[in-house]
Amino acid sequence: MKHLSLFISIALITTVARAQSVPEDLRSLINEANTNFPRLKEQTQQLRAGEVQIDIARAAYQPNITGNGSYQYLTPVAKATLPVNGNETTIQFQPNHNFNANVGVGQTLYDFGRTDASIRQALDNTQILKRNLELTQQNLGYQVAAAYYGIGFLQKSLVVQDSVIQVAQRNIQIFANRLQNGEALQYDLLTQQVRLKAAQNRKIDLQNNLERQRALLTYLTGNPNPAISPAAAQFDAPVQPFTTEGSLQTAQSSNKEIQLAQDRVRAAQTDVLAYSRSGRPNLSFSGSAGYRNGYLPDIAALKFNVAAGVNLTVPIYSGRRYTLQNQAARLNLDASRYAVENANAQLRQNLAQLNADIRSNQQRLQNLETQVLQARKALEIAQVRLQSGVITPVELQSAETGVEEAELARLNYQYQLILNQLEYKRLLGENLL
């Protein structure tokens, strides 16, 4: 146990500067996650599609040019018999074979703000996609960090558990020798053997959890063998309680969930604007130039022709569709505003709960420092009495269990404080990179 105490003491001695920075191997893992995580790839493609939608909306300002060609056979056609130079002549006013080929152009001249509203809708929707991508990246980074430090915590716990197993094995040997000399009972030896099996089973549980954390880290980063440095097991970050109101003011301007909710409010406002303009008139130009037949006197000959005009479309009745769309958009806007209020309330609650957790974990950790020293001292006394043969197995097991529980509890609260620090940064909207 002296060697165990020395190991833990050395492992817990680090600098404050390290606590404020992100270990290089953790940075590498987060970069790998940003590169390989499938959900990020999906959202990146969605963002690109959103940017294309902006270009599509802006294309409404551009002219629409088409090439047209048609053929039509018509019979009967209009004919008339007229006297020409004293002779009866039959004149055909339309050919049976009608040909028409032209290039047409259409251009919106003025749509009373409908295209502008569509562009703003596309921009707002793309901003939401971008914010979702940022939120996923941020959460992914903190998931990687939690798994990273979880591996360090489990590795450190395994060291403590290995020490417990070694002590139990030595005690078994001591009680086996005392049993041969008639100084102990078979019950004493069996008690230590049971303790050894229990310690070995706890080690199996820790190893299983460690493998699960590694599997999670592989899923997040796409790296089948993520490298973990000793920095993952350093849990001395100086986490201090904070004022909820002060942190709330900072977080409200940078928290990703709140920013996303605010983006949705702006998008809902634009929807209201777009639907309010959807029933407005549309003024457009149309024209064409090409060749067709059917002109007298030679109706079969193809002749060059030009057509141009202005069209005004005014919606008159649409079954209250535009009114209902606008009403639905306003209801969605109200819902989005309530979502912002809810996000702010949740942020306040999360900060208050996190602050309480930090205070509680720090107080427990301070109490455990004394408990660890007392448990070590009690174990040293128990080991001396064991060598002298004046201690019962129950007393020895109690002393060993006290050290084990105190060391693991201290390690757990140090680990919890690391997670508290990560959660605090996440709520403030900070990125780990």
Disulfide bonds with the S-S distance in Angstrom:
none
